[in-house]
Amino acid sequence: MTAQAIPASSPPTTRQGFRFTPSVMMWPALLYLILTTQAPFFLTIYYSFFQRNLQLPMASYPFVGLDNYIGLFKDPQNLSVIWNTLVLTGGVLIITLVLGGLLAMLLNRPFMGRALVRTILISSFLIMPVVTAVVWKNLLLNYDYGFFSWLIKALGGSPVAWLTVHPMATVITMVSWEWTPFAMLILLTGLQSLPDDQIEAARLDGANPWQEFRHIVLPHWTQALEVVILLETLNVLQVYGEIAISTAGGPGVASTNLPYYISQKLLVEGNIGVGSAAGVVAVILTNLLAVFMLRLINRNTQVGGH
């Protein structure tokens, strides 16, 4: 009787095929972001090279190259719109950073009722832009029965039609009132993370309040200021509801910014080509302004730290 040879077992084979790795699981989200953000932007760039107007026949959409962009920068009225956008964004940034910083330093000190004051100051940030415009237009700035007209009359002066005489200043004030609490909260968070021993060491060395702020507080605020500037720049460049409700971009184009101008071109005039070109300019302007402001604040805080 002979023993039967046992065949050698073959090595286990690895299963080849599709594997759900973490990177694969991110593909649907990445595809969704591309479709919802990049595809509309590239479509906007495409339309900006055509003379596409919904009021014209379907067959007459000629390719015009950069004519829509050239027309934007050659028309003095459009240049006023771009300038208004820069003035509105810069004015709101300056006011909110100064007021937000002062309020943050005030609320960083202990006093009775601090929580109540902080809650009241935050409330304006929670109001919708359209409601803000209605409140300011009807209750505060109305020429006949507004609060400021009543106050000026009580002081012996003549009321002012703010929305007509000073439209851009009024819009800047309105938007600053909304965004000052945001700057205050971010800067207050930055102050509360500042170690007390740094301030005490500076005072022992004889530093005055300005030197404390310049060489300790301001460098410590770098990241908080970057967050405030970046987010406020992106949001203030998109301001639409306040202008549409309070001034409707007027008188003329005195308070028209790029978002309101784009809406007028697209929704009222049906001019897809010019509106798309203005949208591309708005995106480029947003990125340039945000980078410029971030570099400016970085340079100032680094100089203050040395």
Salt bridges, closest charged atoms under 4 A:
GLU212 OE2 - ARG203 NE 3.02
GLU269 OE1 - LYS265 NZ 3.05
